[in-house]
Amino acid sequence: MPVRVLCAATIFACLLSSCAGKPVTEGGSLKTAFAAGNASGTLQTKNDSKSPVALTPAAWGRMGHPGALSGRTLTVNALADFKLRDKEVVLTFDDGPVPKKTERILATLDDFKVKATFLMVGEMAKAYPKIARQVVDAGHTIGSHTFRHADLRRLAVDEAIAEINRGRDAVRAATRTDANFFRFPYLSDSGTMRHWVAAHQMVVLDVQIDSKDYFGVSPAAVATRTMAELRRHGRGIILMHDIHNRTAAMLPALLTQLKAEGYKVVALRYGGSRAPMLSASLQEDTGIDRS
């Protein structure tokens, strides 16, 4: 029982915290995010890539040829290996696993035949090992996100290292697979910690497209903002969280929109370290959102 209480407190803290300050205005509806579809669920698109795709609840998760959204598998050994082409994205989910929400996201990803990377908080994986294992069994990539979602820049180096190791060990125990990808909570890193992580056979995942799904807005607003950011960048790593209902609710619409605009979802695989410095980043191509 104490573990479950602790996990609930962690989720609540994650809901209240963010990687950036809240925008002055937030909004959006299904009308502004996506055009209305007909009752049969048929998708209607315009030639303009910025035009909305027609969506109805019946169309979510069962569009024609969903496998067309799935792209290549990128095996990462070193920074030089991490090169996304135009119209390629990597889907990442932080902070889980959480009952019902993570499972709902897994079902949507399966419907669209795409793979994602789940950066799990250690204490969440420890509390819900069956769900953590479901992520692995579905063929998705695993990473860690510390044990308790700590801001590592506020800790001494030895404390930060212990937090990373404990998180990775907990994820490994729950999933029975190694967690070779890592994301800093709040994107709060340092040169020292990035070097340590890279030297210990972990790839740091940065963020180019922040969905900001941790704000209390509508699912459509999350999808609209994510697509707007992606259109500006043209490619990149998308940050989402599998602890929010709004994320699970908007994901089918987001994936449908990605497919309509010709994007491909790239799956990540860790291939083993060949270099002392290893960081999955597109800094030289698109810049990193460290907000």
C-alpha positions in Angstrom: 0.0 0.0 0.0 2.8 2.6 0.8 4.2 2.0 -2.7 0.9 2.7 -4.3 0.5 5.9 -2.2 4.0 7.0 -3.2 3.2 6.3 -6.9 0.0 8.4 -6.7 2.0 11.2 -5.1 4.5 10.9 -7.9 1.9 11.1 -10.6 0.3 14.1 -8.9 3.7 15.8 -8.8 4.3 15.2 -12.5 0.9 16.6 -13.3 1.7 19.8 -11.5 5.3 20.1 -12.8 6.4 20.9 -16.3 9.5 21.4 -18.4 8.4 24.9 -19.3 6.2 27.7 -18.1 2.6 27.7 -19.2 1.8 29.7 -22.3 -0.3 32.8 -21.9 -3.2 31.3 -23.7 -4.2 27.8 -24.4 -7.2 26.6 -26.4 -8.4 24.6 -29.3 -11.2 22.3 -30.1 -11.8 19.4 -32.5 -13.1 22.0 -34.9 -9.9 24.0 -34.8 -7.6 21.0 -34.7 -9.3 18.8 -37.2 -12.1 19.2 -39.7 -15.4 17.4 -39.1 -15.7 14.1 -40.8 -18.8 12.4 -42.1 -20.7 9.8 -40.1 -19.1 6.9 -41.9 -15.6 7.9 -40.6 -14.2 8.6 -44.1 -11.1 10.7 -44.1 -11.2 13.8 -46.4 -7.9 15.7 -46.9 -6.9 18.7 -48.9 -3.7 19.1 -50.9 -2.4 21.7 -48.5 -0.4 19.9 -45.9 -1.4 22.4 -43.3 -5.1 21.8 -43.8 -6.8 19.6 -41.2 -7.7 16.0 -41.8 -11.3 15.0 -41.4 -11.8 13.0 -38.2 -14.7 11.3 -36.5 -14.5 9.0 -33.5 -15.3 6.1 -35.8 -12.2 7.0 -37.9 -9.7 7.0 -35.0 -7.5 4.0 -35.0 -8.9 2.4 -38.1 -7.9 4.5 -41.0 -6.9 2.9 -44.3 -3.4 1.4 -44.5 -2.4 2.4 -41.0 1.0 0.6 -41.5 1.9 3.4 -44.0 2.8 5.5 -40.9 5.5 3.1 -39.8 9.0 4.1 -40.8 12.4 2.6 -40.5 14.2 1.3 -37.4 17.2 3.3 -36.4 19.9 1.5 -34.5 21.9 4.0 -32.4 25.5 3.3 -31.5 26.8 6.8 -31.5 25.7 10.4 -32.1 26.6 10.1 -35.8 24.0 7.3 -36.1 21.2 9.5 -35.0 20.1 11.3 -38.2 16.4 11.9 -38.8 15.3 12.7 -42.3 12.7 15.3 -43.2 9.2 14.1 -42.1 10.6 11.6 -39.7 9.6 11.6 -36.0 10.3 9.5 -32.9 7.5 9.1 -30.4 8.5 9.1 -26.8 6.5 8.8 -23.6 7.8 9.7 -20.2 6.8 9.1 -16.5 4.8 5.8 -16.7 3.7 3.2 -16.6 0.3 3.9 -15.3 -2.8 1.6 -15.3 -5.3 2.2 -18.0 -3.5 5.2 -19.6 -0.3 3.3 -20.7 -2.4 0.4 -21.8 -4.7 2.7 -23.8 -1.7 4.2 -25.5 -0.3 0.8 -26.3 -3.5 -0.2 -28.0 -3.5 2.9 -30.2 0.1 2.4 -31.2 -0.8 -1.1 -32.1 -3.7 0.0 -34.2 -1.4 2.3 -36.2 1.4 -0.2 -36.4 4.0 2.1 -35.0 6.6 1.8 -32.2 7.6 4.3 -29.5 10.2 4.7 -26.8 8.9 4.7 -23.2 11.1 6.4 -20.7 9.9 4.9 -17.4 10.2 6.3 -13.9 11.8 3.6 -11.8 9.2 3.6 -9.0 6.4 3.5 -11.5 7.9 0.4 -13.2 8.4 -1.2 -9.8 4.8 -0.5 -8.8 3.3 -1.8 -12.1 5.7 -4.4 -13.5 3.0 -6.2 -15.5 2.2 -3.0 -17.5 5.9 -2.3 -17.9 6.4 -5.8 -19.3 3.4 -5.2 -21.7 5.4 -2.3 -23.2 8.3 -4.6 -24.0 6.1 -7.5 -25.2 4.5 -5.1 -27.7 7.9 -4.4 -29.2 8.5 -0.9 -28.0 11.8 0.5 -26.8 12.6 1.0 -23.2 14.4 3.8 -21.4 14.7 5.1 -17.9 13.8 8.5 -16.4 15.5 8.2 -12.9 13.8 6.5 -10.0 11.6 9.2 -8.6 11.6 11.9 -11.3 14.2 14.0 -9.5 15.7 17.3 -10.8 19.3 16.1 -11.1 20.7 19.6 -11.3 19.5 20.1 -7.7 21.4 17.1 -6.4 25.1 16.5 -5.7 26.8 14.5 -8.5 26.9 11.3 -6.4 23.3 11.6 -5.4 22.3 12.2 -9.1 24.3 9.1 -10.2 22.6 7.0 -7.5 19.2 8.3 -8.7 19.9 7.4 -12.3 21.3 3.9 -11.4 18.4 3.1 -9.1 15.9 4.1 -11.8 17.6 2.1 -14.4 17.8 -1.0 -12.2 14.1 -0.7 -11.3 13.1 -0.5 -15.0 15.4 -3.4 -15.8 13.9 -5.5 -13.0 10.4 -4.8 -14.1 10.8 -5.2 -17.8 13.6 -7.9 -17.8 15.4 -5.8 -20.4 18.1 -3.2 -20.2 17.1 0.5 -20.4 19.8 2.0 -22.6 17.9 5.2 -23.4 17.7 7.9 -20.8 15.9 11.3 -20.5 16.7 13.9 -17.8 13.6 14.8 -15.8 12.5 18.4 -16.7 15.2 18.2 -19.3 17.4 19.4 -16.5 20.9 18.2 -17.4 24.5 19.3 -17.1 27.7 18.6 -19.1 29.0 16.5 -16.2 25.8 14.3 -16.0 25.5 14.0 -19.8 29.1 12.7 -19.9 28.5 10.2 -17.1 25.3 8.9 -18.7 27.0 8.5 -22.1 29.9 6.7 -20.5 27.6 4.2 -18.9 26.1 2.8 -22.2 23.0 5.0 -22.1 21.8 7.3 -24.9 20.4 10.7 -23.8 17.2 11.5 -25.6 16.7 15.2 -26.1 13.5 16.8 -27.3 12.6 18.9 -30.4 8.8 18.8 -30.2 7.3 19.2 -26.7 3.6 18.4 -26.8 3.2 20.1 -23.3 0.5 17.6 -22.6 1.1 18.2 -18.9 -1.0 21.4 -19.1 -4.7 21.1 -18.2 -6.0 21.7 -21.7 -8.2 19.7 -24.2 -6.8 16.8 -26.1 -7.4 18.7 -29.3 -5.3 21.6 -28.0 -2.4 19.2 -27.3 -2.7 17.7 -30.8 -2.9 21.2 -32.5 0.1 22.5 -30.6 2.2 19.4 -31.3 1.5 19.5 -35.1 2.2 23.3 -35.2 5.6 22.7 -33.6 6.4 19.7 -35.8 5.6 21.7 -38.9 8.1 24.3 -37.8 10.8 21.7 -37.2 10.0 19.3 -40.0 11.2 16.3 -38.0 12.3 15.4 -34.5 11.8 13.6 -31.2 8.3 14.2 -29.8 7.8 14.4 -26.0 4.6 13.0 -24.6 3.6 11.4 -21.3 1.7 8.2 -20.8 0.3 9.3 -17.4 -2.4 11.7 -18.8 -5.9 10.8 -20.1 -5.7 13.8 -22.5 -2.6 12.2 -24.2 -4.3 8.9 -24.6 -7.4 10.6 -26.0 -5.6 12.8 -28.6 -3.1 10.2 -29.8 -5.3 8.6 -32.5 -5.9 12.0 -33.9 -2.3 13.0 -33.8 -1.2 9.8 -35.6 -3.9 10.2 -38.2 -2.7 13.7 -38.8 0.9 12.6 -39.1 0.0 10.0 -41.6 -2.1 12.5 -43.6 0.8 14.9 -43.8 3.3 12.3 -44.9 5.3 11.8 -41.7 7.0 8.5 -40.8 7.4 7.2 -37.3 10.9 5.9 -36.7 11.6 3.2 -34.1 14.7 3.3 -32.0 17.0 0.5 -31.1 20.1 0.5 -29.0 23.1 -1.1 -30.8 25.9 -0.9 -28.2 28.4 1.8 -27.4 31.3 2.6 -29.8 32.1 6.0 -28.5 32.7 7.6 -25.1 30.2 10.4 -25.8 26.8 9.3 -26.9 23.7 11.5 -27.1 20.7 11.1 -29.4 20.3 14.7 -30.4 19.4 16.7 -33.5 21.0 19.9 -32.2 23.0 20.6 -35.3 20.0 20.1 -37.4 17.0 21.4 -35.6 18.0 22.8 -32.2 17.0 21.4 -28.8 14.1 22.7 -26.8 15.5 22.7 -23.3 12.6 24.9 -21.9 
